[in-house]
């Protein structure tokens, strides 16, 4: 399954949002492994600091944010 995630953290400009698509199995999703994968790719590819806050497309609190982002520009990662 492909899950859209938002990672909130700090970068050189202050607080920021990063958008990631995570490819994972249903079991990995149920275990929350997609959160760690999303945070991991942002840590690896950007100069960012915590704390980190990660949510996915099924979290009702970020529905507006998720629906208005241009997902074709998001980083893509897989759960190991």
N, C-alpha and C positions, 0 to 999 in steps of 0.2 A: 504494500500500500504506500501511497505517497501522501505525506502529511505536511501541510503548510504550518510553519512556526514563526514566531516573532521572538527575537532575543533583545531584551533591553539591558543596556549597560552604559558605561562611560567610555568615551574616546577623547582624543585631543581637543574636540570642540565642546565637550561636556556630555550630558545625557543624550543617548541616541538609540534608535531602533534599527535592528538588522533583520532581514527577512530571509528565511531558509526553507527549502523543501527537503524533507527527510524521507528517504525510501527505507521502509522497515516492514517487518512481518506484523501480523495481528498480535502475536505473543509479545514481541518487542514493544509494540505500542502499549499494550496492557500493562507491561512492566515499567513504562515511563522511560525506556531507553532512548526514545526519540528526543527527549528534552536534553539529555547528555550529549547526543550527537549534534544537535543544533548549536548548543553552547560551544562544543569542541571545535566545530568548523569556524566559528566566529573568532574564538581565541587563537586559532592557528593562522588565520588570514588577515587579521586586523590588529592594530595596536590598541587594545581595549583593557579596561579594568572592571572588576566587580564592584559591587555585587551584581550578579546576573539574575535576570528574571526571564523565564522562558514560558511561553504559552502556545497552544496550538489552535488550529482552526475550529475545533469543537468547543472551545472555551467561549461562552456567551459574552464575557466581558470585553473581548477584543473583536467582536464581529464587525464593527464599523471599520476598524483599522485593517483587518484582513480583506474586507470586500473592496477597499479603495486602493490597495497596493497593486502595482504593475508586476505581477508574479513572474513574468518572463525575464525579469532582471535579477531574480533571487539566486543566491548560491544554492548548490545542490550537494547533498551528502548522503551517505548510507550508514546504517547502523552496522558496526563490525560484529 
